[in-house]
Amino acid sequence: MTFSVSYVERDGGGACLRLAGELDLSTAPELTAAIDRLTAAGETRVLLDLTDLTFCDSTGMAVFVRGDNQAAADGGWLRLTGANGRVERVLRVTGLADVLRYEPESVDPASRAAS
């Protein structure tokens, strides 16, 4: 399966990127570039919708952390939503579910206090 990143408008501000397919060493630069474009445009709140992401390796996880660090440097954050199956398991096993405040029950993690 190929990888894709699409921008989705979000109510209440902030940016949402919907990821689909497999995020790995060969596709991580595409997500990095998308996050870089958003932060360069002044976005400080980035939500990644992982509903259609079927695989994520350590390179993809590193992009999540880098994106959060980049947003935090400007007073914002990067949050994850919608992970399932193996992707959710990797988030929990690595501890990134806690670091990036992932809550599978939340439709939009940005709707609650993010600090």
C-alpha positions as CSV (number, residue, x, y, z in Angstrom):
1,M,0.0,0.0,0.0
2,T,1.2,3.5,-0.8
3,F,1.5,6.3,1.7
4,S,-0.5,9.6,1.5
5,V,-0.9,12.7,3.5
6,S,-3.9,15.0,3.0
7,Y,-4.8,18.2,4.7
8,V,-8.2,18.4,6.3
9,E,-9.9,21.6,7.6
10,R,-10.7,21.5,11.3
11,D,-13.3,23.4,13.2
12,G,-11.9,25.5,16.0
13,G,-8.5,26.2,14.3
14,G,-5.4,24.2,13.9
15,A,-4.3,21.9,11.1
16,C,-5.2,18.3,10.6
17,L,-3.2,15.9,8.4
18,R,-4.9,12.5,7.5
19,L,-2.3,9.8,7.0
20,A,-3.0,6.6,5.0
21,G,-0.9,3.6,4.2
22,E,2.5,2.7,5.5
23,L,4.8,5.3,7.2
24,D,8.3,4.1,7.1
25,L,11.9,5.1,6.1
26,S,10.9,5.7,2.5
27,T,7.7,7.6,3.2
28,A,8.6,9.6,6.4
29,P,10.1,12.5,4.4
30,E,6.7,13.2,2.9
31,L,5.2,13.6,6.3
32,T,8.1,15.7,7.5
33,A,7.7,18.0,4.5
34,A,3.9,18.3,5.2
35,I,4.5,19.2,8.9
36,D,7.3,21.6,7.9
37,R,4.9,23.4,5.5
38,L,2.3,23.8,8.2
39,T,4.7,25.2,10.8
40,A,6.3,27.5,8.2
41,A,2.7,28.8,7.5
42,G,2.4,29.6,11.2
43,E,0.4,26.5,12.4
44,T,1.2,25.7,16.0
45,R,-1.5,23.0,16.6
46,V,-1.2,20.0,14.4
47,L,-3.5,17.0,14.6
48,L,-2.5,13.8,12.8
49,D,-5.4,11.5,12.0
50,L,-4.0,7.9,11.9
51,T,-7.3,6.1,11.2
52,D,-6.1,4.9,7.8
53,L,-2.4,4.3,8.7
54,T,-1.7,0.6,8.5
55,F,1.9,0.6,9.5
56,C,4.4,2.8,11.3
57,D,8.1,2.1,12.0
58,S,10.5,3.9,14.2
59,T,11.3,6.4,11.5
60,G,7.6,7.4,11.5
61,M,7.5,7.6,15.2
62,A,10.6,9.9,15.1
63,V,8.7,12.2,12.7
64,F,5.8,12.5,15.2
65,V,8.3,13.4,18.0
66,R,10.1,15.9,15.7
67,G,6.8,17.5,14.7
68,D,5.7,17.9,18.4
69,N,9.1,19.4,19.3
70,Q,8.8,21.8,16.3
71,A,5.3,22.9,17.3
72,A,6.2,23.2,21.0
73,A,9.1,25.5,20.1
74,D,6.4,27.9,18.8
75,G,4.1,27.3,21.8
76,G,2.0,24.6,20.2
77,W,1.7,20.9,20.0
78,L,1.3,17.9,17.7
79,R,-1.4,15.3,18.7
80,L,-2.5,11.9,17.3
81,T,-5.9,10.5,16.9
82,G,-7.5,7.4,15.3
83,A,-4.7,4.9,15.6
84,N,-5.8,1.3,15.6
85,G,-4.3,-2.2,15.4
86,R,-0.5,-2.4,15.1
87,V,-0.1,1.3,14.9
88,E,-1.9,1.9,18.2
89,R,0.1,-1.0,19.8
90,V,3.4,0.6,18.8
91,L,2.4,3.9,20.2
92,R,1.6,2.3,23.5
93,V,4.6,0.0,23.7
94,T,7.0,2.9,22.9
95,G,5.4,5.3,25.3
96,L,4.6,7.8,22.6
97,A,0.9,7.4,23.4
98,D,1.6,9.2,26.7
99,V,4.2,11.6,25.4
100,L,1.9,12.8,22.6
101,R,-1.2,12.6,24.8
102,Y,-2.9,10.1,22.5
103,E,-6.5,9.3,23.5
104,P,-8.4,6.9,21.2
105,E,-11.7,7.8,22.7
106,S,-11.4,11.5,21.8
107,V,-12.7,12.5,18.5
108,D,-10.4,15.6,18.6
109,P,-7.7,15.7,21.2
110,A,-7.3,19.4,20.5
111,S,-10.7,20.1,22.0
112,R,-9.4,19.6,25.5
113,A,-6.6,21.3,27.3
114,A,-3.4,20.6,25.4
115,S,-0.7,22.1,27.7
